[in-house]
């Protein structure tokens, strides 16, 4: 949910997590995802968005 830009507080209430550390524990990132996000950011910068 956090990756879908749902605010952390709402994601916690939906998933019944009481502590933000649980959200952080399961929000595992990968090198592929970071590279894709970087490409997206670079394209947005090139187009002026």
Protein Blocks (a to p, Z undefined) as FASTA:
>chain_A
ZZnopafklmmmmnopabfklmmmmmccdfklmmmmmmmmmmmmmnoZZ
